[in-house]
Amino acid sequence: MVDVTSVGGFIVLVCDIWAIVSIFGSSASAGRKVLWIVAVILLPILGFILWLIFGPRAAKGGG
């Protein structure tokens, strides 16, 4: 049987990976990218929430 904490941990992991990929794709400077990635890695839940509110977004592809 799958434990609830395992599912919660997996969701946090997926959200953090999504945030890191989005940070890499953003147009922010290299220094800001590093700071945001460190924040997301060291503070997985809080870092993700802060990134959602204040962080750089991935550049949208023109179409």
C-alpha positions in Angstrom: 0.0 0.0 0.0 1.2 3.5 -0.9 1.8 5.7 2.1 0.3 9.2 2.1 3.6 10.8 2.9 5.2 9.1 -0.1 2.6 10.6 -2.4 3.1 14.0 -0.8 6.8 13.8 -1.2 6.5 12.8 -4.8 4.2 15.8 -5.5 6.7 18.1 -3.9 9.5 16.5 -6.0 7.6 17.0 -9.3 6.7 20.6 -8.4 10.4 21.4 -7.6 11.6 19.8 -10.8 9.1 21.8 -12.8 10.2 25.0 -11.0 13.9 24.3 -11.7 13.3 23.5 -15.4 11.2 26.7 -15.7 14.0 28.7 -13.9 16.6 27.4 -16.4 14.3 28.5 -19.3 13.7 31.9 -17.9 15.4 35.1 -19.2 16.8 36.0 -15.8 20.5 36.5 -15.2 22.7 33.5 -14.3 23.1 34.8 -10.8 19.4 35.1 -10.2 18.8 31.6 -11.7 21.4 30.1 -9.3 19.8 31.8 -6.3 16.3 30.6 -7.2 17.5 27.1 -7.8 19.4 27.0 -4.5 16.2 28.3 -2.8 14.0 25.6 -4.4 16.5 22.8 -3.5 17.2 23.9 0.1 13.6 24.9 0.9 11.5 22.6 -1.3 8.0 23.6 -0.3 8.6 27.3 0.7 11.1 27.8 -2.1 8.5 26.5 -4.6 5.8 28.8 -3.2 8.1 31.8 -3.3 9.1 31.0 -6.8 5.4 30.8 -7.9 4.9 34.3 -6.4 8.1 36.1 -7.1 10.3 34.0 -9.4 11.3 34.3 -13.0 9.1 32.7 -15.6 10.2 30.6 -18.6 10.3 32.6 -21.8 7.3 31.9 -23.9 7.9 30.7 -27.4 6.6 32.9 -30.1 4.1 31.3 -32.4 
